Amino acid sequence: MAAANINVNKQTVLQLLTSGQEVPFVIPEYQRPYSWSDDEICTLFDDIWGFSIDRTQPNGANSYFLGCVVSYTENGEKQIIDGQQRITSLVLLLRAVFAMLENEETKSDEVQNFIREITPAIWKKDEMTGKVNRNQMLLRSEVVTDSGNELLRNILETGKADPKAADNYSKNFNKFIELYTDKAQNSPHQIFQFILALLKYTILLPIDADDQETALTIFKKAKIGRAVQQECRDR
């Protein structure tokens, strides 16, 4: 039996998501539905916000580690085995940030720069013309039991979600808009540091396997390891 080929390469959020230009991300049909709620969304946002402040202080942290993403490539697409909740939430957060930047009446140099940087992390960009197709997202979900798959596509395409919607995609996108708006109003100078920290100093550890079996084995071992660590902390 040939040895399994595993590629592990620490990447920033921007590096990981823009790699979808080469190999788009897919959440396979057998994965569980998107389930993150207010608690996880607020924790994600607040943690990165706090890090963005700490990073600018003397002796502050240089990076913020967000966790692992386990995947394998099949038919030219990166199948996400572990980390789908995290990566989906990050894409929703970036889409919310992009929507708020686009709505800025005055497009400062910072606003224009971040719009340019976020664009290829969400949508396919033509290599020859540089034009972006907002109908062609770099992340899609095929989860059979998740009725919100089309809603995710619509949110990423339009940057809008029904404020009365009950699905997690819509609720979390709207929550990100709310959190961003509050911070932008109360800490307008820090908001750009937040975007910078999110894109270029928040770190993920992609673990890319050469097939589904290897990826699932990595996921199961990582899951057992996390359970043991939690049990030790609880004692």
N, C-alpha and C positions, 0 to 999 in steps of 0.2 A: 504494500500500500504506500502511495506517495505521501510524503510529509505535507501537512496542511500549510498553506501559504497565508500568513497573517501580516497585514500592514498596519502599524500603529504610528500615528504622526500627529503630534500636538498642533492644534490650529486655533486661530481666533474665530469668533462667530462669523466675521466677514469672509475669512478664508474658506471656512467650511461651506457656507451657504453659496458662495460664488463658484465653488467647485461643481455645483449643480449645472453650470453652463456646459460642462463636459459630460457629466453623468447625473441626470436629474434624480431627485429623491422620490421614493414611493413608499407609502405605508401599506404593507400587504393586506390582503383581504382577511387573513386569519387573525390579525391583531385586534386587541380590544379597542372599543371606541374611545374617542378623545374625552377625557374625564376630568381634566384639571378644572378646579373651581376658583372662587375668589381667594381662598387662602393661599393656594400655590401661586396664583398670578400676582397677588400683592407681595408675597415673599420674594418672588423673582425680581419684580420691579424695585422693591425697596432695597434688596441686597445689592443690586447693581448701582442704584442711586448712592447708597452708602459708600460703596467701593469707589465710585467716581469722585466723591469728596475726599476720601482717604488717599487716593492715588496722587492728588495734587499737594498733599502735605509733605513736609520733610520726613524722610524715612517711611513714607506711606507704602502700601502694597503696590507691587508692579503689575500684578495680574489677579484675576478672580477666576478660580476654577469652577466650572459649572457641571462637570461630570463627563461620562463616556457616552458614545453613540456607537452601537454595534450594528454592522451591516454587511451585506455581500452584494456583488454586482451580478445581475442577470438580465439578459436582453437589453443591454445598454442602459440599465437603470439601477440605482442604488436602493436595494430593499432594506428598510430599516427594521431591525430585529429588536433592538433595545434603545430607548431614548426618544421614542416617537412623541411622547407627551411633551418633552422638553423642546425638541426641535420644532414641533408645531407651534408651541407657545412663543418661541423666539421669532418665528416667521410672522406670527400675528402681531407681536410687539413691533417688529420692524415695519410692518404695513401700517400700523397705527402711527408710528413716528413719521413715516413718509407722508401719510395723509395730512398730518398737522403741518409739516414743512411746506407741502404744496399749497396749503391754505394761507400761508404767511403773505400778507399784502406786500411787504418789502422783502425782496429776496436778497438778503445779505450774502456776503462771500461764504460765510459758514453754512447758510441754508442751501445755497446752490451746490456747495461741495458735498454735503451729506446726501442731498438728493441724487447726485451723480454716483456716489459710492453705494447707496442702498439699492438703487435700481437693479444692478445685475445680481443682487442677492435674492431677488424675488422673481424676476421675469427673464425669459430668454432674450438674449441680445444678439442681433445679427452681426457676425464677425466682419462682414464686408462694409455694411452701411452704418453700423452702430445703432441702428434703430431697434427699439424695444417693442416686443409684442406682448401687450398686457393680457392677451387671451392665452398665453402659453406660460404657465407658472412652472417654477423649478421644484415645487413640492405638490404632490397630490396624494389623496387618501383613497384607497380601494377597500376599506374596511366594510365587510358585508353587513354587519349589524349596526353601522353608523349611518343614520339617515341624514347627517349633516355634511356629508362629503361634498354635495353640490353647493351647500352654503359656504363652505370653506373656499371653494373655487370662486364664488361670487364676491366674497369679502376681499380676497386677494386681487381680484380684477378691478373692483369698483372702489375699494377703500371705505365701504359703508356697510352697516349692519343694522337691522331693525332693532330699535331700542326696546321693543316689547318681546323680542324673540326669547325663547326659553332654552335654545340649544347652547352648548358650551362654547362653540366657536364664536357665536354672536355676542354672548355675554362677556366673554373674555376680551374680545376685540374692543367692545365698548368700555370695558373696565380699563384697558390700557389707555384708551383715549382720555378717559376721566383722570387717571393718574398723571398722564403727561400734561394735560391742560392745567391741573392744579400746580404742578411743579414749575411749568413754564411761566405761570402768572406770578408765583411767589418767589421763584429763584431763577429769573430769566438768564442770568449769566452762567449759572451752573448747568442749564439744560443742554448746552452744547458739549460740556464735559461729560455729561451722562451719555449722550449719543456716541461720543468718541470712545468712552470706556466700554460701551456695549459692543461696538463694532470691532475694536482693535486691541482691547485689553482683557476682554472676557474670553476665557479659554475653554475649549472642549477637547476631548481625547477621542477622535474617531478610531475605531478598531474595525478594519475592513478585512473580511475573510474571503477566501476564494470560492466558497460554496455555502449553501444554506445549512448543511449539517454542521460545518465548523462554526458558523455564526451562532447557531442555536446552542452548541456546546459551550461556547464562550459565555453566552447569555446565562445559561443555567449555572455555570460555575460562579459567575459574578453575582448572581442572585443569591446563591448559597453563602458566598462570602459576606454580602451585605447583611444577610439574616444573622450570621454568627456575630458580626460586629455589633449589630443592634442588641442582640441578646446579652453580650458582654457589657454594653453600656447600661442596660436595664438592671443588671445585677447590683 
